[in-house]
Amino acid sequence: MVKIIVPMTNLFEDVEYTEPKKALEQAGHEVTLVGEKAGETITGKKGLEVTVDKGIDDIQAADYDALLIPGGFSPDQLRADQRMVDLVQHFLENDKPVFAICHGPQLFIQTGLTEGRKMTAYQTVQPDLKYAGAQVSDDAVVIDNNLVTSRNPDDIPQFNEAIVAHLEHL
């Protein structure tokens, strides 16, 4: 079993959280939602309400094996919180599996660790990643070592398949 952490706040893209979470849990992995405070309710763009499992100040990144970043407006908000940026930076610097879809890769820009990385993202985020030095392609899923990225909700089936398969090798 792999312990996966999901940093998220309001206005996340509902299916980019629920579908990968379901696929990962069905594969036997543990998924923990991390937000500002444990027990708070956050709401997705389509109205899904979920309860935060742990607050960002209550966790240690080293206790988790992988990171999942759903899209929506959540990643843009999270990148203004240095604690969330530090969390993502820990996973990238330690070459732990990082999975991000749609607007999720926006969080990578704040870490300064996009240079030379191969990835994809939502259409409007792709130029931002290029300007930050990433090698961006407009493919459903891009795998660069332990970094797996995807473009949008239409790519969820391929994204889920890729992230579950990736964890089989850990």
C-alpha positions in Angstrom: 0.0 0.0 0.0 1.2 3.4 -1.0 0.3 6.5 1.1 -0.8 9.3 -1.2 -1.4 12.9 -0.1 -3.7 15.3 -2.0 -3.3 19.0 -1.3 -6.6 20.7 -2.1 -8.8 23.7 -1.4 -12.1 25.1 -2.7 -13.0 25.1 -6.4 -11.1 21.9 -7.2 -12.3 20.1 -10.3 -14.6 17.5 -8.8 -13.9 14.5 -11.1 -10.2 15.2 -11.1 -10.3 14.4 -7.4 -13.0 11.7 -7.1 -12.0 9.5 -10.1 -8.2 9.2 -9.4 -9.0 8.8 -5.7 -11.4 5.9 -6.5 -8.9 4.3 -8.8 -6.0 4.6 -6.3 -8.2 3.2 -3.4 -9.4 0.3 -5.6 -5.8 -0.5 -6.2 -5.3 -0.8 -2.4 -3.6 2.6 -1.7 -4.4 5.1 1.0 -5.4 8.6 -0.1 -5.3 11.5 2.4 -6.8 14.9 1.6 -4.8 17.8 3.1 -6.1 21.3 3.3 -5.8 24.3 5.5 -7.4 22.7 8.6 -8.5 19.1 9.4 -12.2 18.7 9.4 -13.1 21.7 7.3 -15.4 21.2 4.3 -14.2 22.3 0.9 -16.3 22.6 -2.2 -15.5 21.7 -5.8 -16.4 23.7 -8.9 -19.4 21.5 -9.5 -20.6 21.6 -5.8 -19.1 18.4 -4.4 -18.4 18.9 -0.7 -15.5 16.9 0.9 -14.0 17.0 4.3 -10.3 17.7 4.8 -8.5 14.7 6.5 -5.5 16.6 7.8 -4.4 20.2 8.0 -1.1 21.2 6.3 0.5 22.0 9.6 -0.4 18.5 11.0 1.5 16.4 8.4 5.1 15.6 7.5 5.7 15.2 3.8 8.2 12.4 4.6 5.4 10.2 5.9 3.8 10.0 2.4 4.9 8.1 -0.7 3.2 10.0 -3.5 1.4 13.2 -4.3 -1.8 13.8 -6.3 -2.8 17.3 -7.4 -6.2 17.7 -9.0 -7.0 20.7 -11.1 -9.6 23.4 -11.1 -8.9 26.7 -9.3 -7.5 24.9 -6.3 -3.8 24.7 -7.5 -3.7 28.4 -8.3 -4.9 29.2 -4.8 -2.6 26.7 -3.2 0.5 28.1 -4.9 0.0 31.3 -2.8 0.6 29.2 0.3 4.3 28.6 0.8 3.5 25.5 3.0 1.8 23.9 0.0 4.6 24.8 -2.3 7.1 23.4 0.1 5.1 20.1 0.2 5.2 19.8 -3.6 8.9 20.7 -3.6 9.6 17.9 -1.2 8.1 15.3 -3.5 9.8 16.7 -6.6 13.2 17.1 -4.9 13.1 13.6 -3.4 11.9 12.0 -6.7 8.7 10.6 -5.2 5.8 10.0 -7.5 3.9 13.1 -8.3 0.6 13.0 -10.3 -1.0 16.2 -11.5 -3.9 16.8 -13.9 -5.3 19.9 -15.7 -4.3 23.0 -13.7 -2.4 20.9 -11.1 1.0 21.6 -12.6 0.6 25.3 -11.8 1.9 24.3 -8.3 5.2 23.1 -9.9 6.0 26.6 -11.2 6.3 28.0 -7.7 8.9 25.4 -6.8 11.3 26.4 -9.4 11.7 22.7 -10.4 10.1 22.7 -13.8 13.3 23.3 -15.9 13.8 20.5 -18.3 10.9 18.4 -17.0 8.5 16.7 -19.5 4.9 17.4 -18.8 1.5 18.4 -20.0 -1.4 20.4 -18.4 -4.6 22.2 -19.3 -4.3 24.2 -22.6 -3.9 27.6 -20.8 -1.3 26.3 -18.3 0.9 24.8 -21.0 2.5 28.2 -22.0 3.2 29.0 -18.3 5.0 25.7 -17.9 7.0 26.4 -21.1 8.0 29.8 -19.8 9.2 28.1 -16.6 11.5 25.8 -18.7 9.4 22.6 -18.9 9.3 20.5 -22.1 5.5 20.6 -22.7 3.5 18.4 -25.1 -0.2 18.3 -25.7 -0.6 14.5 -24.9 -3.3 12.9 -22.8 -0.6 11.6 -20.3 3.1 12.5 -20.1 5.4 10.5 -17.9 8.8 11.9 -16.9 10.4 9.4 -14.4 8.2 9.8 -11.3 6.2 12.8 -12.7 2.9 11.9 -14.4 0.8 14.7 -15.8 -2.4 14.9 -17.8 -4.4 17.6 -19.6 -8.1 17.6 -18.6 -11.1 15.6 -17.4 -11.4 13.9 -20.8 -8.0 12.2 -20.1 -9.0 10.8 -16.7 -9.2 7.2 -17.9 -5.7 7.3 -19.3 -4.4 9.3 -16.3 -5.9 6.8 -13.8 -4.4 3.8 -15.7 -1.0 5.5 -15.8 -0.9 6.4 -12.1 -2.1 3.0 -10.9 0.4 1.3 -13.1 3.2 3.6 -12.0 2.6 2.7 -8.3 2.8 -1.0 -9.1 6.6 -0.5 -9.6 7.2 0.9 -6.1 
